[in-house]
Amino acid sequence: MPSKRTQLIDKRYVLPFILITTLFFLWGFARAILDVLNKHFQDELHISITQSSLIQVTTYLGYFIMAIPAGMFINRYGYRRGVVFGLILFGLGALSFIPGMQVGTFNAFLVSLFVIGCGLVFLETAANPYATELGPEATASSRLNLSQTFNGMGCFMATFIVGQYLFRTDGTSGDVSVPYMVMGIIVLAVAVVFSFVDLPEIQQQKTDDDISTQPLSSRLKALFTHRSFVFGLIALLAYEVAEISINSYFVNFVTGEGWMDKNRASVIISLALVIFMVGRFISSWIMRTVKAESLLCICALMTMLCMLVVILGLGRISVYALVLNYLFEAMMFPTIFSLALRSLGPLTKSASSLLMMTPVGGCGFMLMGLMADQTGSMTLPFIIPLIGYSIVLAFAWSLVRK
């Protein structure tokens, strides 16, 4: 159990920790825009929920395809170059929304989102493990939860600012290329900053049979001998299916049930993401005295209860349960991620690249869209995140029992 006196961040790495944490905000903002983009494209391009889910499929397919190459790049060239390259891809993808708007087709936007997804996977593959290594292993989960708090800040700011811009109260809609143009300029400016800063590499202790220098196939084979890593990989994928699907379906759900319009729905999901951010901050504090796997077990149980309430279709109570779910799921990604990397040593970078394939779980939103379109039920699709959270619970319980 972590001690109250355990140091959260090594004093030598306070500045690198602050710099790397800014990246969590940026990709949180980029991913959360998708949650309002779905409804915007459904209305503007007259497409179904299932068709609009290609937004998530295309973006997170970039994670799946580029995760291992990103890990290889970072393993060879280091964290800083991985960050800079990811920021450049991210920025160029965002700016490509400008010509995409001129073309005016759904496919043009999907290409831009794919490029952004490829950039984001470089950022996440570098930043997540880097944050875990900037202090004692005992506080790795707490430290990553603290960084991920700023990811939550980016999420709620994206849904609120972009949602208010796209879903105007006068019934008109904003130009979708504008927020992406602003984001692209900011991201490229951050890339310039990281090109000149000193981001020290954290050197793992070397052994005579150091596997980090061996071929990728050997490293992957070694990773899959670690049962806790394999289970963590599955659990993280299950969590991503649940979290991204809920975020992407949220506006469709509350507007489809006739409880509110798109503008108010964007405000409510922004509030939910504020709760999400607070949840990460609270869990970071709690895990300084409580084992990460124990807290993960409790939170997984609570998310399952929230999903059951939503599935039962209890009217507006379902909305409250859905919003409350954000509080309990908030700590899951950084906690599962850090627990899966525990004691992997020189395999950490390779493991991180595999873990960063898991956002492909965002494609699970297509299953929710298909269920909603085919059955006409807006609550039945929540079975999918319920299953995802149950797998997270199984992973947490397997660690608690050790």
C-alpha positions in Angstrom: 0.0 0.0 0.0 1.4 3.4 -0.9 2.5 5.5 2.0 1.4 9.0 2.7 5.1 10.0 2.7 5.8 8.4 -0.6 7.1 11.0 -3.1 4.7 11.5 -6.0 7.3 13.1 -8.4 11.0 12.9 -8.4 12.3 16.5 -7.8 14.6 16.2 -10.8 11.7 15.7 -13.1 9.2 18.3 -12.0 9.6 20.4 -15.2 9.5 17.4 -17.6 6.3 16.3 -15.7 4.7 19.7 -16.2 5.6 19.8 -19.9 4.5 16.3 -20.6 1.2 16.9 -18.8 0.3 19.7 -21.3 0.0 16.9 -23.9 -2.7 15.2 -22.0 -4.8 18.3 -22.3 -4.3 18.5 -26.1 -5.3 15.0 -27.0 -8.2 15.1 -24.5 -9.5 18.2 -26.4 -9.0 16.4 -29.8 -10.7 13.2 -28.8 -13.6 14.9 -27.1 -14.5 17.0 -30.1 -15.6 13.8 -31.8 -18.4 13.5 -29.2 -20.2 16.5 -30.6 -19.0 16.0 -34.2 -21.1 12.9 -34.5 -24.4 14.7 -34.0 -23.2 17.7 -36.1 -22.4 15.5 -39.1 -25.7 13.5 -38.7 -27.7 16.7 -39.0 -25.5 18.6 -41.6 -24.8 15.6 -43.9 -28.0 13.7 -43.2 -26.4 10.5 -42.1 -27.4 7.8 -39.5 -25.8 7.2 -36.2 -24.1 4.1 -37.6 -22.7 6.1 -40.5 -21.5 8.9 -38.2 -19.7 6.3 -36.1 -17.1 6.1 -38.9 -15.7 9.3 -37.2 -14.6 7.2 -34.3 -13.7 4.1 -36.4 -11.4 6.2 -38.6 -9.7 8.1 -35.8 -9.1 5.1 -33.6 -8.1 2.9 -36.5 -5.1 5.3 -36.7 -4.3 4.2 -33.1 -4.5 0.5 -34.0 -2.4 0.8 -37.2 0.3 3.2 -35.8 0.7 2.0 -32.2 3.4 -0.5 -32.8 5.3 1.8 -35.3 5.0 4.6 -32.8 6.5 2.3 -30.1 9.4 1.3 -32.4 10.1 5.0 -33.2 10.1 6.0 -29.5 12.1 3.0 -28.5 14.8 4.0 -31.1 14.7 7.8 -31.0 13.3 8.6 -27.5 10.3 10.2 -25.9 11.0 13.8 -27.0 11.3 13.0 -30.8 8.2 10.8 -30.5 6.3 13.8 -29.0 7.5 16.2 -31.6 6.6 13.9 -34.5 3.2 13.2 -33.0 2.5 16.9 -32.6 3.4 17.6 -36.2 1.0 14.9 -37.5 -1.7 16.1 -35.1 -1.3 19.7 -36.3 -1.2 18.9 -40.0 -4.3 16.7 -39.7 -6.2 19.4 -37.9 -5.2 22.1 -40.5 -6.3 19.8 -43.3 -9.9 20.4 -42.2 -9.7 23.7 -44.0 -9.4 22.2 -47.5 -11.7 19.4 -46.3 -14.4 22.0 -45.7 -13.9 23.2 -49.3 -14.3 19.6 -50.6 -17.4 19.3 -48.4 -17.6 15.5 -48.3 -17.7 13.2 -45.3 -14.7 11.1 -46.6 -12.5 14.2 -46.8 -13.1 14.8 -43.0 -12.4 11.1 -42.3 -9.0 11.4 -43.9 -8.1 14.4 -41.7 -9.3 12.5 -38.6 -7.2 9.5 -39.5 -4.1 11.7 -39.7 -5.0 13.2 -36.3 -5.4 9.8 -34.8 -1.9 8.7 -36.1 -0.5 11.8 -34.4 -2.3 11.2 -31.1 -1.0 7.7 -30.8 2.6 9.0 -30.9 1.7 11.5 -28.1 0.0 8.9 -25.9 2.6 6.2 -26.5 5.3 8.6 -25.3 3.5 10.5 -22.6 1.7 7.8 -20.7 4.7 5.6 -19.8 6.9 8.7 -19.4 4.6 10.0 -16.7 4.7 6.7 -14.8 8.5 6.8 -14.8 9.0 10.2 -13.3 8.9 9.0 -9.7 8.7 5.9 -7.5 6.9 2.9 -8.9 4.6 2.9 -5.9 3.0 6.2 -6.9 3.0 5.5 -10.7 -0.9 5.1 -10.8 -1.4 8.2 -8.7 1.0 10.2 -10.9 -0.6 9.1 -14.1 -4.0 9.9 -12.7 -2.8 13.4 -11.9 -1.6 14.0 -15.5 -4.8 12.5 -16.8 -6.8 15.1 -14.9 -5.6 17.6 -17.5 -6.9 15.2 -20.1 -10.3 15.5 -18.5 -9.9 19.3 -18.6 -9.3 19.2 -22.3 -12.3 16.9 -22.8 -14.9 19.2 -21.1 -13.5 22.3 -22.7 -13.8 20.7 -26.1 -17.4 19.6 -25.7 -18.5 22.9 -24.2 -16.7 25.3 -26.5 -17.1 23.4 -29.7 -20.6 22.2 -28.8 -21.7 25.8 -28.2 -20.1 26.9 -31.5 -21.6 24.1 -33.6 -25.0 23.8 -31.8 -26.1 27.5 -31.7 -29.2 28.5 -29.9 -30.5 30.3 -33.0 -30.6 27.0 -34.9 -27.6 27.8 -37.1 -24.4 25.8 -37.2 -20.8 26.9 -37.1 -18.0 26.1 -39.6 -16.4 22.9 -38.4 -13.0 23.8 -39.8 -12.6 26.8 -37.5 -12.0 25.0 -34.2 -9.6 22.6 -36.0 -7.7 25.4 -37.6 -7.2 27.0 -34.2 -6.2 23.7 -32.7 -3.8 23.0 -35.5 -1.9 26.3 -35.1 -1.6 25.8 -31.3 -0.4 22.2 -31.7 2.3 23.1 -34.2 3.4 25.9 -31.8 3.7 23.4 -29.0 5.7 21.1 -31.4 8.2 24.0 -31.8 8.5 24.3 -28.0 9.2 20.6 -27.5 11.8 20.7 -30.3 14.0 22.9 -28.1 13.2 21.7 -24.5 15.4 19.1 -22.7 13.2 16.1 -22.0 15.5 13.7 -20.3 15.2 10.0 -21.1 14.6 7.8 -18.1 17.2 5.0 -18.3 16.0 1.6 -17.2 18.5 -0.6 -15.3 20.4 -2.7 -17.8 21.1 -6.4 -17.4 23.4 -8.8 -19.3 20.4 -10.2 -21.1 18.7 -6.9 -21.7 15.7 -7.6 -24.0 15.2 -4.0 -25.0 17.9 -4.3 -27.7 16.4 -7.5 -29.1 14.1 -7.7 -32.2 10.5 -6.6 -31.8 9.2 -10.2 -32.2 11.4 -11.3 -29.2 10.1 -8.4 -27.1 6.5 -9.1 -27.9 6.9 -12.8 -27.1 8.5 -11.8 -23.8 5.6 -9.4 -23.0 3.0 -12.1 -23.5 4.6 -14.2 -20.9 3.5 -11.6 -18.3 0.0 -12.6 -17.5 -0.9 -9.4 -15.7 0.1 -7.4 -18.8 -2.0 -9.5 -21.1 -5.0 -9.2 -18.8 -4.3 -5.5 -18.5 -4.3 -5.2 -22.3 -7.7 -6.9 -22.5 -9.1 -4.8 -19.7 -7.8 -1.5 -21.2 -9.4 -2.5 -24.6 -12.7 -3.2 -22.8 -12.6 0.1 -20.9 -11.9 2.0 -24.2 -15.0 0.3 -25.8 -17.1 1.4 -22.8 -15.8 5.0 -22.4 -15.5 6.1 -26.0 -18.9 4.5 -26.9 -20.7 6.3 -24.0 -19.1 9.6 -24.9 -20.0 9.3 -28.6 -23.5 8.1 -27.9 -24.3 10.6 -25.1 -25.8 13.4 -27.2 -27.7 11.0 -29.4 -29.1 9.3 -26.3 -30.4 12.4 -24.4 -31.7 14.1 -27.6 -33.2 10.9 -29.0 -35.2 10.4 -25.8 -36.5 13.9 -26.2 -35.2 15.2 -22.9 -33.2 18.2 -24.3 -31.9 19.8 -27.5 -28.4 19.6 -28.9 -27.2 22.8 -27.3 -28.2 21.7 -23.8 -26.9 18.2 -24.4 -23.5 19.6 -25.2 -23.6 21.5 -21.9 -24.6 18.4 -20.0 -21.9 16.2 -21.4 -19.4 19.0 -20.6 -20.6 18.9 -17.0 -20.2 15.1 -17.0 -16.6 15.6 -18.2 -15.9 18.1 -15.4 -17.0 15.4 -13.0 -14.7 13.0 -14.9 -11.8 15.4 -14.4 -12.6 15.8 -10.7 -12.8 12.0 -10.5 -9.3 11.7 -11.7 -8.0 14.3 -9.3 -9.8 12.6 -6.3 -8.5 9.1 -7.3 -5.0 10.4 -7.6 -5.2 11.7 -4.1 -6.9 8.5 -2.7 -4.3 6.2 -4.3 -1.6 7.7 -2.2 -3.1 5.7 0.7 -5.2 3.0 -1.0 -4.0 0.3 -3.4 -4.7 1.2 -7.0 -6.2 -2.2 -7.8 -8.6 -2.0 -4.8 -9.9 1.3 -5.9 -10.2 0.1 -9.5 -12.3 -2.8 -8.2 -14.7 -0.5 -6.4 -15.1 1.9 -9.3 -15.7 -1.0 -11.8 -18.6 -2.2 -9.6 -20.1 1.3 -9.5 -19.9 1.8 -13.2 -21.7 -1.5 -13.8 -24.5 -0.4 -11.4 -24.8 2.9 -13.3 -25.1 1.1 -16.6 -27.8 -1.2 -15.2 -29.8 1.8 -14.2 -29.5 3.3 -17.7 -30.5 0.0 -19.3 -33.6 -0.3 -17.1 -34.8 3.0 -18.7 -35.8 4.9 -15.6 -36.5 8.2 -17.4 -34.4 11.1 -16.3 -32.9 9.0 -13.5 -31.0 7.3 -16.3 -29.4 10.6 -17.2 -28.2 11.1 -13.6 -26.8 7.6 -13.6 -25.0 8.2 -16.9 -23.5 11.4 -15.6 -22.5 9.8 -12.3 -20.8 7.0 -14.3 -18.1 9.6 -15.3 -17.0 10.0 -11.7 -16.3 6.3 -11.3 -14.8 5.5 -14.7 -12.4 8.5 -14.5 -9.5 6.6 -12.9 -9.7 3.5 -15.0 -7.5 4.3 -18.0 -4.4 5.6 -16.2 -4.8 3.0 -13.4 -5.2 0.0 -15.8 -2.3 1.4 -17.9 0.1 1.8 -15.0 -0.8 -1.6 -13.5 -0.3 -3.3 -16.8 3.2 -1.8 -17.1 4.2 -2.7 -13.5 7.6 -4.2 -13.2 8.2 -4.6 -17.0 11.5 -2.6 -16.9 13.1 -2.5 -20.4 9.9 -3.8 -21.9 8.0 -0.7 -20.9 8.2 1.2 -24.2 7.2 -1.9 -26.2 4.3 -2.6 -23.8 3.1 0.9 -24.1 2.8 0.7 -27.8 0.6 -2.3 -27.5 -1.5 -0.7 -24.8 -2.0 2.3 -27.1 -3.6 0.1 -29.7 -6.6 -0.2 -27.3 -8.4 3.1 -28.3 -9.4 1.1 -31.4 -12.1 0.1 -28.9 -13.8 3.3 -29.9 -15.1 1.4 -32.9 -17.4 -0.2 -30.4 -19.6 2.9 -30.8 -20.5 1.5 -34.2 -22.1 -1.5 -32.4 -24.1 0.9 -30.2 -25.2 2.8 -33.3 -26.3 -0.4 -35.1 -28.2 -1.5 -32.1 -30.0 1.8 -31.8 -30.8 2.1 -35.5 -31.9 -1.6 -35.8 -33.9 -1.9 -32.6 -35.2 1.6 -32.1 -34.2 1.4 -28.4 -31.9 4.1 -27.1 -31.1 2.2 -23.8 -30.4 -1.3 -25.1 -27.0 -0.3 -26.6 -25.7 0.4 -23.1 -25.2 -3.4 -22.7 -21.9 -3.0 -24.6 -20.3 -0.7 -22.0 -21.7 -2.9 -19.2 -19.8 -5.8 -20.6 -16.7 -3.7 -20.9 -16.8 -2.6 -17.3 -17.3 -6.2 -16.2 -14.0 -7.2 -17.8 -12.3 -4.3 -16.0 -13.8 -5.6 -12.7 -12.4 -9.1 -13.5 -8.9 -7.6 -14.1 -9.0 -5.6 -10.9 -10.2 -8.5 -8.8 -7.4 -10.7 -10.2 -4.9 -8.3 -8.8 -6.6 -7.8 -5.5 -6.6 -11.6 -4.9 -2.8 -11.8 -5.4 
